[in-house]
Amino acid sequence: MKYDIIIIGGGLSGLTAGLRLQKAGRKTAIISAGQNALHFASGSFSVLGDGVTLPEEHPYRRLPMERYLDEVKPFFAEAGILLGGDPHVNGWRLTPSGSFLQGRFSLEETRLFSTPGELSARKALIVNIPGFLDFNTAFLADGLAQRGIETRIGNLDVEDLTRLRTSPSEMRSVNIARVADTVPHKIIGGVKALLSDEDLVILPQVFGIHDGTIPAQIAAEIPAGVLFVGTMPPSVPGIRTQMKLKRAYESSGGTFLMGDEAVAPVMDTTRVKALRTVNLGEHLLQADQYVLATGSFFSKGLASSMQKVYEPLFGLDVRFPEERTDWYDLDFFAPQAFGGFGVVTDGTFRAVKDGNVIENLYAAGSVLAGCYSQQLGCGGGIAILTAFAVADNILEAARR
Ligand SMILES: Cc1cc2nc3c(=O)[nH]c(=O)nc-3n(C[C@H](O)[C@H](O)[C@H](O)COP(=O)(O)OP(=O)(O)OC[C@H]3O[C@@H](n4cnc5c(N)ncnc54)[C@H](O)[C@@H]3O)c2cc1C
């Protein structure tokens, strides 16, 4: 099978690149091995924390940042994903631990405040779903108490969730959403029955797995302010976002090879010629250009042994210090060097192997060297904006 471009990895970066290339009229395929970081996303995409200094090798230094930031919301809106937030200013969202974190683009039901102090309430009702262990109401109550907000935890007992509750492993956010989405009126009724004199209701993000308007429908019916707060993974808004991106990609004519894994590339010193996948066996996939969007260690885009950090598919050059003790800091909370490990690329994000630029292999997203996503607060931004750049660089190279 022959495509214009084959993208390896169906996370935020791979889907963004694929959709942008499809919109430009290219014939693309995405090979997607499995879960990606979006399934764990906490409700907003971060672009860059306030006051941080970009390292010299950071991918943003190769991007037209301001222009791309303006393009993010319209691009996602076309895929049916209505992101909130100001593209150029960080907001703050309430986390499940009751603290605040910066984010730039919020997923549908997440509210970004201009400052943590903007969250004001006299009294809050935190809604607990009995048996659901991935939403720690006590942490939230503590965090809100520190802001002078009095809280009360109320149990929302909707009969329809009883079957799920018989097995603790079933009582996960996505399963709850599948049931709750069929009976939003019962959720609304249950919350109203719990509500006393509170002016704020806090609900876990377990609504609207397919339809992002359901949380807003619930909020509109509750006679108090409503705030949806992230849960432990899996993330309902993250999975919904991934499904919508995938749907938009496929509707634009893209081929999504779900649950397949790229293996055994055929290449010479400067070009990739073909790929094999686990499911297609000896049947080769060919393209003019390839995009590596396989993520970081979490998604196996990067791997390590005791001696080295490596990129497992193509054996690309990876930037990391030789001394293993320089890879990490034993203080768990200290900035970790491995956050900057990743594949080496040239000015247009073409990957490098044994010192040679691979002319038709680009890399995007968290597989790239120099991201330091956690330290710099730039995870989602790296994935989206470098995918824009890779797609544009491929199109530009074809024009030349
Ligand atoms: C747990 C977690 C939570 C995060 N939460 C947030 C957040 O809330 N907000 C934020 O801004 N950032 C967050 N990040 C940062 C995150 O890195 C980015 O937001 C972004 O989602 C990364 O996208 P990606 O496409 O580069 O990689 P990934 O999302 O990791 O996707 C890579 C995909 O490639 C696939 N793959 C790997 N190898 C192969 C192969 N050989 N063949 C086929 N497919 C392959 C993987 O299975 C995976 O599906 C989080 C990161 C992690 C790890």
Ligand as a Chemical Component Dictionary entry (heavy atoms), coordinates in Angstrom:
data_LIG
# 
_chem_comp.id                   LIG 
_chem_comp.type                 NON-POLYMER 
_chem_comp.pdbx_formal_charge   0 
_chem_comp.three_letter_code    LIG 
# 
loop_
_chem_comp_atom.comp_id 
_chem_comp_atom.atom_id 
_chem_comp_atom.alt_atom_id 
_chem_comp_atom.type_symbol 
_chem_comp_atom.charge 
_chem_comp_atom.model_Cartn_x 
_chem_comp_atom.model_Cartn_y 
_chem_comp_atom.model_Cartn_z 
_chem_comp_atom.pdbx_ordinal 
LIG C1  C1  C 0 0.362  10.284 31.762 1  
LIG C2  C2  C 0 0.540  11.576 31.036 2  
LIG C3  C3  C 0 -0.393 12.583 31.190 3  
LIG C4  C4  C 0 -0.232 13.789 30.512 4  
LIG N1  N1  N 0 -1.172 14.766 30.691 5  
LIG C5  C5  C 0 -1.027 15.937 30.050 6  
LIG C6  C6  C 0 -1.995 16.983 30.199 7  
LIG O1  O1  O 0 -2.967 16.839 30.902 8  
LIG N2  N2  N 0 -1.818 18.153 29.540 9  
LIG C7  C7  C 0 -0.737 18.365 28.743 10 
LIG O2  O2  O 0 -0.618 19.427 28.150 11 
LIG N3  N3  N 0 0.189  17.382 28.564 12 
LIG C8  C8  C 0 0.074  16.202 29.212 13 
LIG N4  N4  N 0 1.020  15.206 29.048 14 
LIG C9  C9  C 0 2.137  15.451 28.157 15 
LIG C10 C10 C 0 1.955  14.634 26.840 16 
LIG O3  O3  O 0 3.222  14.183 26.565 17 
LIG C11 C11 C 0 1.394  15.432 25.682 18 
LIG O4  O4  O 0 0.298  16.161 26.110 19 
LIG C12 C12 C 0 0.937  14.651 24.441 20 
LIG O5  O5  O 0 -0.303 14.037 24.669 21 
LIG C13 C13 C 0 1.928  13.705 23.887 22 
LIG O6  O6  O 0 1.466  13.349 22.616 23 
LIG P1  P1  P 0 2.314  12.511 21.576 24 
LIG O7  O7  O 0 1.438  12.306 20.413 25 
LIG O8  O8  O 0 3.644  13.130 21.378 26 
LIG O9  O9  O 0 2.622  11.101 22.285 27 
LIG P2  P2  P 0 1.652  10.003 22.891 28 
LIG O10 O10 O 0 0.391  10.581 23.334 29 
LIG O11 O11 O 0 2.475  9.289  23.878 30 
LIG O12 O12 O 0 1.291  9.044  21.659 31 
LIG C14 C14 C 0 2.220  8.195  21.060 32 
LIG C15 C15 C 0 1.482  7.035  20.435 33 
LIG O13 O13 O 0 2.389  6.306  19.602 34 
LIG C16 C16 C 0 2.127  4.923  19.738 35 
LIG N5  N5  N 0 3.298  4.163  19.314 36 
LIG C17 C17 C 0 4.515  4.049  19.920 37 
LIG N6  N6  N 0 5.311  3.235  19.190 38 
LIG C18 C18 C 0 4.580  2.830  18.102 39 
LIG C19 C19 C 0 4.839  1.984  16.989 40 
LIG N7  N7  N 0 6.023  1.385  16.817 41 
LIG N8  N8  N 0 3.858  1.778  16.066 42 
LIG C20 C20 C 0 2.653  2.390  16.190 43 
LIG N9  N9  N 0 2.357  3.217  17.233 44 
LIG C21 C21 C 0 3.307  3.421  18.166 45 
LIG C22 C22 C 0 1.792  4.772  21.219 46 
LIG O14 O14 O 0 1.092  3.575  21.456 47 
LIG C23 C23 C 0 0.927  6.021  21.439 48 
LIG O15 O15 O 0 -0.399 5.731  21.134 49 
LIG C24 C24 C 0 0.880  13.999 29.702 50 
LIG C25 C25 C 0 1.821  12.979 29.540 51 
LIG C26 C26 C 0 1.654  11.775 30.197 52 
LIG C27 C27 C 0 2.688  10.705 30.002 53 
# 
loop_
_chem_comp_bond.comp_id 
_chem_comp_bond.atom_id_1 
_chem_comp_bond.atom_id_2 
_chem_comp_bond.value_order 
_chem_comp_bond.pdbx_ordinal 
LIG C1  C2  SING 1  
LIG C2  C3  SING 2  
LIG C2  C26 DOUB 3  
LIG C3  C4  DOUB 4  
LIG C4  N1  SING 5  
LIG C4  C24 SING 6  
LIG N1  C5  DOUB 7  
LIG C5  C6  SING 8  
LIG C5  C8  SING 9  
LIG C6  O1  DOUB 10 
LIG C6  N2  SING 11 
LIG N2  C7  SING 12 
LIG C7  O2  DOUB 13 
LIG C7  N3  SING 14 
LIG N3  C8  DOUB 15 
LIG C8  N4  SING 16 
LIG N4  C9  SING 17 
LIG N4  C24 SING 18 
LIG C9  C10 SING 19 
LIG C10 O3  SING 20 
LIG C10 C11 SING 21 
LIG C11 O4  SING 22 
LIG C11 C12 SING 23 
LIG C12 O5  SING 24 
LIG C12 C13 SING 25 
LIG C13 O6  SING 26 
LIG O6  P1  SING 27 
LIG P1  O7  DOUB 28 
LIG P1  O8  SING 29 
LIG P1  O9  SING 30 
LIG O9  P2  SING 31 
LIG P2  O10 DOUB 32 
LIG P2  O11 SING 33 
LIG P2  O12 SING 34 
LIG O12 C14 SING 35 
LIG C14 C15 SING 36 
LIG C15 O13 SING 37 
LIG C15 C23 SING 38 
LIG O13 C16 SING 39 
LIG C16 N5  SING 40 
LIG C16 C22 SING 41 
LIG N5  C17 SING 42 
LIG N5  C21 SING 43 
LIG C17 N6  DOUB 44 
LIG N6  C18 SING 45 
LIG C18 C19 SING 46 
LIG C18 C21 DOUB 47 
LIG C19 N7  SING 48 
LIG C19 N8  DOUB 49 
LIG N8  C20 SING 50 
LIG C20 N9  DOUB 51 
LIG N9  C21 SING 52 
LIG C22 O14 SING 53 
LIG C22 C23 SING 54 
LIG C23 O15 SING 55 
LIG C24 C25 DOUB 56 
LIG C25 C26 SING 57 
LIG C26 C27 SING 58 
# 
